[in-house]
Amino acid sequence: MQVRGFLLQDGYILGVFIYSLGVLILFYTGEFKSEELAMIGTYCSFALFSSLIGYFFSSLIFGSKINKLNSLSLSRTMKFEFVLVILTITLVLLNLAFIYLVYTRILQGHFGGVFALLDIRKTISSGEAGYFAPGVVKQLRDILAPTLLLYLIVFYQGRFKKLSIFTLLLSTFGAMLIGGQRMPLLILFLVAFIALTTRNKILGKKLPLKVKLGLPFFGLIAVYALNILLGRSDSDKSVFLSISLLVLGMFERVITVVPHENAASLNFLGNLKLDGFSLWIADLSILLPGTQKGLSNKIHSMLGGSEAGNSVLGLPLDIYLNSGYLGLLIIPFLTVFSLSIMDRVIFKLDSPFMYSSKLIVSIYLPFAYSLYLFLLNGGLFIIAGTVGFLILASLKKGKHVNQTK
């Protein structure tokens, strides 16, 4: 059976649409000054136009492709069983090490044993209690672990399938929970749901109703519990009302929060003397060891929060501040076209692991507002994976040619 895959450029364009929708909603509800929103709306129009031109242009060149997933793919992983088991064990140990470090450096010492999950998350991101390598943790815990989990559920047929899935899922869940990460936690449950659905489609089966309802339910409960630990849920409200407000807040967070914060900080951003691409260069430096503070922390502080928090720029505004209107016309086009090339390469590789990694990155892409966030949310991972598999494919092809001579 063939399963149509979600293309990388779909996620990018979806992100621009979501941000633009948020600007439109805020504009018509009158929740913010129309001048700032109109200006950001102009940036959105340029970004959407450029993205769609890139999408149609790449479609004309590469056409519409399908990721071929069939029962033959399920048997491939048997010869890689040792590598899969070692990789699973490594990720489980790294998750446990992260939990241990957070407990000893922050929970036990930095806050005198007081369990303050929001403070823990801010301390990790700011580097105040030592460098936690947030970029590396993001790649391993939030990108590689869900990718491997999807791969194990859909493709792995070895003896340690259930044990590998259980230990990886549990340790990753614990690492995300103690790190106070709501979005990666929700994505973890979403990945499990997609993986089970995809596997059943390949096998020609229907996903049981209890799984269809159970996974989203437990995912929502997990995020609700995390919300309580973060101190973002009112204890005087009923559980049903709290969960309803949580769902509403999640939609608000996805659609209107970033445009609202951007509009509120537009005058502040306009007064900055910025060189071309200086924000992207500054953002990339955050990956280096040391205190992790950048423009997003300053904006969050200016809006009334602390410098340990962050307020990100939406993609159209981020591109405009880095490269002006010319950048808004060129960069989205080039990005969509580049993503379509990567899609084409991954399709030709016909690798179950690359299919899994592409799906994870596609989920994060709508929220990868800048070059830094793209690289952090799976960009580095999928680029490295694609290059690695291309090298392996060329070596395999060269070996095959030598054997036939």
Secondary structure, DSSP 8 states (H G I E B T S, - for coil): -------HHHHHHHHHHHHHHHHHHHHHHT-S-HHHHHHHHHHHHHHHHHHHHHHHHHHHHH--------HHHHTGGGGGHHHHHHHHHHHHHHHHHHHHHHIIIIIIIITTT---HHHHHHHHHHTTTS---HHHHIIIIIIIHHHHHHHHHHT--STTHHHHHHHHHHHHHHHHHHTT-HHHHHHHHHHHHHHHHHHHHHTT----HHHHHHHHHHHHHHHHHHHHHTT-S-TTS-HHHHHHHHHHHHHHIIIIIHHHHHHHTHHHHHTS---TTHHHHHHHHTTSSS----HHHHHHHHTTS-TTS-----HHHHHHHHHHHHHHHHHHHHHHHHHHHHHHHHHHHT-HHHHHHHHHHHHHGGG--SHHHHIIIIIHHHHHHHHHHHHHHHHHHHHHHHHH-
